[in-house]
Every structure is written in structure tokens, then in C-alpha cells.
């Protein structure tokens, strides 16, 4: 019976940690959380997936190079042009805290355009599009 208070305390602590994104920055000073109280990474992702974390609620998503690699949704480059490439559907990501999203069209390289994701995906990033005639770095569009 001496372990019951410890078990109750552990369950309460786990519940607080799991609910931190919904309830604000209560976990900001603990390892594994950002300054807004959102969990930074995933506990474990299956093979062929990558973890997408803060500013989103952490989730493991399938890796991709183009949308042809995705069973549904689009291949997305998240948060920065050098960010992770994952398959993204309409409900795959949930914001833990607001994202200042500035993602104009641009070229990833000389043959790949980064086209801004539609607002309906609730994600800040781009869809990589192969450009047969190359990507125009001045406009961020295919030639």
C-alpha cells in the first residue's frame, strides 16, 4: 500500500505531460518540451517514418520525396526549405502553438519548385514539384 501514492502521483504527472499542449506552457522547463509547453519529439517512430514535432503535436509521418510516394495527401517539406519531407493529409498535423508561416514559392534546387501548401492542410511548408525545364530562382516557379 505504500506504493499507491507514488502510483497516483505518476499517473497525474503523465496526464499533465500528455495534456501540456492543450493546457498551455506548464511543461516549459522540463526536458523534451519547447518554451510554449509543447512536446518536441515523438517517443518512437516506425521504420520509413519521421517525427514531426513542435510547433505541432508530435506525430510520426511517412517519409517521401514527391507526392507520388504518398498513398494519400501530398509530400510536404515542413517549416523550412531544408525541413523534413513527409506525407501529409488534411488531418495529419495539429498545431500545439501558432506558427508564423511565411512560405513563398521558391526553388529547392535547380529542378525542384517548392509550392506553398494550401491553407486547408493546416501546415506551414511546401510541396516539392519536379520542374522538367528547371526552376526559376527569381520567381520560385517552374520554367
Phi, psi and omega in degrees: 000344179291338183276344183301313178298325179293317179297316179298316179298320179294319179295317179296316179298318179295319179296320178296317180296318180291329182265010188297324181291323182284334187254005177103195190276042182290340182254016189302328184268354181273148176299140179094002179231147177277181184290351176261001179088013181264139178297134186281317186225181179268155177290314179197134178248145177294164176303152179069015176234161176233150178274130171248118182242216185314133017272010179258160171294126187304136179208146176269125181235151182295135176289152178207166172246323177216171180297339177296339179280351186257131176296322176215159181079203182232158171282130183232140171260117189261140169069319178214156181304336177263011184288182182291148176255112183223155175284131186229125175252180185301331184239021185287325184244142175234127180291135173271322171215160186301144180248128171278101188258110173240104185222070179292160176301143178200172180261131173284318176207190186291345180239007183229121174271143170255106182266128181306139177292147176294148181301335181297340180277351179054038180220146177264115180169199186221157170259124177286128180239126177288133179252113181300323182257011179097166180255131179276110184293339178288325183250343184073022181238161175294146178282000000 
